[in-house]
Amino acid sequence: MSSPTSPWVRHTVDVLIAVALVALAVVGALRWLDVAWYPVVVAQTAGPFVAMGLGLLLVATLLLRRWWLLVPVVAVTAVAATFAVPPFFAHTSPEATRALTVMSSNLRYGEANALQVMDAVRFRAVDVLVLVEATPDAVARLTADGLTTELSHQVGEARPGSFTGTLIFSRYPLTTVSATGDRDLENTDSLQPEVLVKAPGHTLRLKAVHPAAPIEGRTDLWRAGLDALTAWKQAAPGADPVIIAGDFNASFGHPAFRRLADGLDDAQAAAGDGWVRTWPIVGSRLPPYVQLDHLLSRDLTVIDAGRVPINGTDHAMVWASYAWR
């Protein structure tokens, strides 16, 4: 493609490229702005769109031969690539011996399709299942489809007509550290139970989480909840492997979540899944674009991980298989 010949056209193209570059750079830079202002919290989920926009802008700059703009476009694109590219490279150990498979699902007020949930549990031979937004009706449907036959141990509570119920089901015996979590300290209405999973030969500490959603007017509670989980992580005894599982209502674009995930392995990132999207999945006018559901681990080796969309809920289930280190 030849470069625009008219001075006015060249000037207009230069201005458009410069404006697009500045706009994308500003939105991308918000990932470092650690505030709880609602517009910023929402914009921080746009990182993948920024990376794609910069890639398209780079191609357009090259095709239009706007050489004087190429250096800043390449520089900003290179910075974005340092965050966008690594998640596409796996660092799992697929040849390791599987010791444990963990799955987490947001049931969306208990409306998730129970049969599909149980199909996923059986197909992946899940050993520990975390359910948030669990209601008695949902648990009854899951039990009818064989949940307590597959995973006979449980801690937590289902709550009717609410998003606050959280349950942990396990194939192996559970020791309850806290059936609810410290809801005042953790700044969430949801239960966040903590258990010790007595797997063969090892003990695993597992924390189920569901911080407050970052809706307008409640973003301070949201960030405080993530900070509380970070404090829990730092205080957790180092003798046992740790998994923090659930709907975090946050992504790697949020500084508070990155502090929480620091030093931990995100299963989907370890599997090289790239742009992971767990919300909104089914029944939404928006396409899925952000990862809110995570499995974070310490002192475990990720063998494989993935996602499972389920009818009736707008969150994909996340699962991971682990080996002991």
C-alpha positions in Angstrom: 0.0 0.0 0.0 1.4 3.4 -0.9 1.6 6.2 1.5 -1.1 9.0 1.3 0.2 11.7 -1.1 -1.9 14.7 -0.1 -0.4 16.7 2.7 -3.8 17.1 4.3 -4.5 13.4 4.1 -1.0 12.6 5.5 -1.6 15.0 8.4 -5.0 13.5 9.1 -3.7 10.0 9.1 -0.8 11.0 11.4 -3.2 12.6 13.8 -5.5 9.6 13.9 -2.7 7.2 14.5 -1.3 9.4 17.3 -4.7 9.8 18.9 -5.3 6.1 18.8 -1.9 5.4 20.2 -2.3 7.8 23.1 -5.8 6.4 23.9 -4.6 2.8 23.9 -1.5 3.7 25.9 -3.6 5.5 28.5 -6.1 2.6 28.9 -3.3 0.1 29.0 -1.4 2.1 31.7 -4.4 1.9 34.0 -3.3 -1.6 35.0 -0.7 0.2 37.3 -3.3 2.6 38.8 -4.2 1.1 42.2 -7.5 2.8 42.9 -11.0 1.6 43.6 -12.7 4.2 41.3 -15.4 2.2 39.4 -14.6 3.5 35.8 -10.9 2.6 36.3 -11.7 -0.9 37.8 -13.9 -1.6 34.7 -11.3 -0.2 32.2 -8.5 -2.4 33.8 -10.2 -5.5 32.3 -9.6 -4.2 28.8 -5.9 -5.3 28.6 -6.4 -7.9 25.8 -8.4 -5.4 23.7 -5.5 -2.8 24.2 -3.0 -5.4 23.0 -5.1 -6.3 19.9 -5.7 -2.6 19.2 -2.0 -1.9 19.3 -1.2 -4.8 17.0 -3.7 -3.5 14.5 -2.3 0.0 14.8 1.2 -1.3 14.2 0.1 -3.0 11.0 -1.7 0.1 9.8 1.3 2.3 10.5 3.5 -0.1 8.5 1.1 -0.3 5.6 0.6 3.4 5.5 4.4 4.0 5.8 4.1 6.6 8.5 7.7 6.0 9.6 8.0 8.8 12.1 5.2 7.2 14.1 6.6 3.7 13.9 9.0 4.1 16.8 6.4 5.1 19.4 3.9 2.6 18.1 6.5 -0.2 18.3 7.6 0.8 21.8 4.1 0.9 23.2 3.2 -2.4 21.5 6.3 -4.0 22.9 5.4 -3.0 26.4 1.9 -4.5 25.9 3.3 -7.7 24.5 5.3 -8.3 27.7 1.9 -8.9 29.4 -0.1 -10.3 26.5 2.3 -12.9 25.2 3.6 -14.9 28.2 0.1 -16.4 29.0 0.2 -18.2 25.7 3.2 -20.3 26.8 2.6 -23.3 29.1 4.8 -24.2 32.0 3.0 -27.2 33.2 4.4 -30.7 33.8 2.1 -33.0 31.8 4.2 -36.1 32.5 4.0 -35.7 36.3 1.8 -38.1 38.2 -1.6 -36.7 38.9 -2.4 -36.4 42.6 -5.4 -34.2 42.8 -7.9 -32.4 40.5 -9.7 -29.3 41.8 -12.7 -27.6 40.1 -14.5 -24.4 40.9 -17.9 -23.2 39.7 -20.1 -20.1 40.3 -23.6 -21.5 40.2 -25.2 -18.1 39.6 -27.8 -18.1 42.4 -28.0 -21.8 42.1 -29.3 -21.8 38.6 -26.4 -23.7 36.9 -27.4 -26.9 35.1 -26.7 -29.7 37.7 -26.3 -32.5 35.1 -23.7 -30.6 33.2 -21.8 -29.8 36.4 -21.7 -33.5 37.4 -20.8 -34.5 33.9 -17.7 -32.2 34.1 -16.9 -33.5 37.6 -17.0 -37.2 36.4 -15.2 -36.5 33.2 -12.3 -34.8 34.9 -12.3 -37.2 37.9 -12.5 -34.2 40.2 -11.4 -34.7 43.8 -12.3 -31.3 45.3 -15.2 -29.1 44.1 -15.8 -25.5 45.2 -19.2 -24.1 44.6 -20.0 -20.4 45.1 -23.5 -18.9 44.9 -24.8 -22.3 46.1 -28.4 -22.7 47.1 -30.2 -25.6 48.8 -32.2 -26.3 45.6 -29.0 -26.4 43.6 -27.3 -28.8 46.0 -30.4 -31.0 46.0 -30.3 -31.2 42.2 -26.5 -32.0 42.3 -27.1 -34.6 45.0 -29.8 -36.2 42.9 -27.2 -36.4 40.0 -24.7 -38.1 42.3 -22.6 -35.3 43.8 -22.4 -36.7 47.3 -21.8 -40.2 45.9 -18.7 -38.9 44.0 -17.6 -36.4 46.7 -18.9 -37.5 50.1 -17.1 -34.9 52.4 -18.3 -31.3 52.6 -17.8 -28.1 54.4 -19.7 -24.8 54.1 -23.3 -23.8 53.7 -25.9 -23.4 50.9 -28.2 -20.4 51.3 -31.6 -20.0 49.7 -32.2 -17.2 47.1 -28.7 -15.7 47.7 -25.3 -15.4 46.2 -23.6 -15.9 49.6 -23.6 -19.7 49.9 -20.3 -21.5 49.4 -19.6 -25.2 49.7 -16.5 -27.4 49.4 -17.0 -31.0 48.4 -14.2 -33.5 48.5 -13.4 -37.1 47.7 -11.0 -37.1 50.7 -11.7 -36.2 54.4 -11.8 -32.5 55.2 -10.7 -30.8 58.4 -12.6 -27.6 58.9 -10.4 -24.6 59.7 -13.3 -22.2 59.2 -16.7 -23.0 57.8 -17.5 -19.4 56.9 -14.3 -17.4 56.9 -14.0 -14.1 58.7 -16.7 -12.3 56.8 -16.2 -8.9 58.6 -12.4 -9.0 58.1 -12.8 -10.3 54.5 -15.3 -7.6 53.6 -17.7 -9.9 51.7 -21.3 -11.2 52.3 -20.3 -14.6 50.9 -19.0 -17.5 52.9 -15.3 -18.2 52.3 -14.6 -21.5 54.1 -11.1 -22.8 54.7 -10.3 -26.5 55.0 -7.5 -29.0 55.2 -7.9 -31.8 52.6 -6.4 -35.1 53.8 -5.3 -36.5 50.5 -3.3 -39.8 50.5 0.1 -39.0 51.8 -0.3 -35.3 51.9 -2.4 -32.5 53.4 -3.6 -29.6 51.3 -4.9 -26.2 52.7 -7.7 -24.9 50.5 -9.5 -21.6 50.8 -12.8 -21.1 48.8 -13.3 -17.4 47.9 -16.0 -15.1 46.6 -15.1 -11.4 47.3 -17.6 -8.7 46.8 -18.2 -7.8 43.1 -16.8 -4.5 42.0 -20.1 -2.9 41.3 -20.5 0.9 41.4 -20.6 2.1 45.0 -19.0 -1.1 46.4 -15.5 -1.1 44.8 -13.9 -0.2 48.1 -15.3 -3.4 49.6 -14.1 -5.3 46.6 -10.5 -4.1 46.9 -10.6 -4.6 50.7 -11.7 -8.1 50.2 -8.9 -8.9 47.8 -6.4 -7.2 50.3 -7.8 -9.4 53.1 -7.2 -12.5 51.0 -3.6 -11.3 50.3 -3.1 -11.0 54.1 -4.6 -14.5 54.5 -2.1 -15.9 51.9 0.8 -14.3 53.6 -0.2 -15.7 57.0 -1.0 -19.2 55.8 1.4 -21.7 57.3 4.0 -22.8 54.8 4.1 -26.5 55.7 1.2 -27.5 53.5 0.5 -26.8 49.8 -2.2 -24.1 49.3 -5.0 -23.6 46.8 -7.2 -20.5 46.7 -10.2 -21.3 44.5 -13.4 -19.5 43.4 -14.9 -16.5 41.8 -12.4 -13.7 42.6 -14.4 -11.0 40.7 -11.0 -9.8 39.6 -8.5 -10.3 36.8 -4.7 -9.8 36.3 -5.5 -6.3 35.1 -6.3 -5.3 38.7 -3.3 -4.5 40.9 -5.1 -5.9 44.0 -5.5 -9.2 42.4 -1.9 -9.3 41.1 -0.8 -8.8 44.7 -2.9 -11.7 45.8 -1.6 -13.9 42.9 2.0 -12.9 43.5 4.1 -16.0 44.4 1.2 -18.3 43.4 0.5 -20.2 40.1 -2.7 -19.5 38.3 -3.7 -22.8 36.7 -5.0 -21.4 33.4 -2.0 -19.2 33.0 0.3 -22.2 33.8 -1.5 -24.2 31.1 -0.8 -21.5 28.5 -4.4 -20.9 27.8 -3.6 -17.3 26.6 -6.5 -14.9 26.8 -8.6 -16.7 29.5 -12.2 -15.8 29.6 -14.6 -17.1 32.2 -17.2 -14.3 32.3 -19.8 -13.7 30.9 -20.3 -17.1 29.3 -23.9 -18.1 28.7 -27.0 -16.0 28.5 -25.4 -12.6 28.2 -25.4 -10.1 25.4 -21.7 -9.5 26.0 -19.2 -12.0 24.7 -16.8 -13.5 27.3 -13.9 -11.2 27.8 -12.4 -11.5 31.3 -11.1 -14.1 33.7 -12.8 -13.7 37.1 -12.6 -17.4 38.2 -9.2 -18.7 39.2 -7.3 -21.6 40.8 -4.3 -20.2 42.6 -1.8 -22.6 44.1 1.5 -22.7 46.0 3.9 -25.6 46.3 2.0 -27.7 43.7 2.9 -28.6 40.1 0.2 -27.9 37.6 -0.3 -30.8 35.2 -3.2 -29.5 33.1 -6.0 -27.0 33.4 -9.1 -25.8 31.5 -12.5 -24.3 31.5 -16.0 -25.7 31.1 -19.0 -23.5 30.1 -22.3 -24.5 31.9 -25.8 -23.6 31.0 -27.7 -21.5 33.6 -24.6 -19.7 34.8 -22.6 -16.8 33.3 -19.3 -18.1 34.7 -17.3 -20.9 33.2 -16.1 -23.6 35.5 -12.3 -23.8 36.0 -10.4 -27.0 36.8 -6.8 -28.0 37.3 -4.9 -31.2 37.9 -1.9 -31.1 40.2 1.0 -33.2 41.3 2.7 -33.0 44.6 6.2 -31.4 44.5 
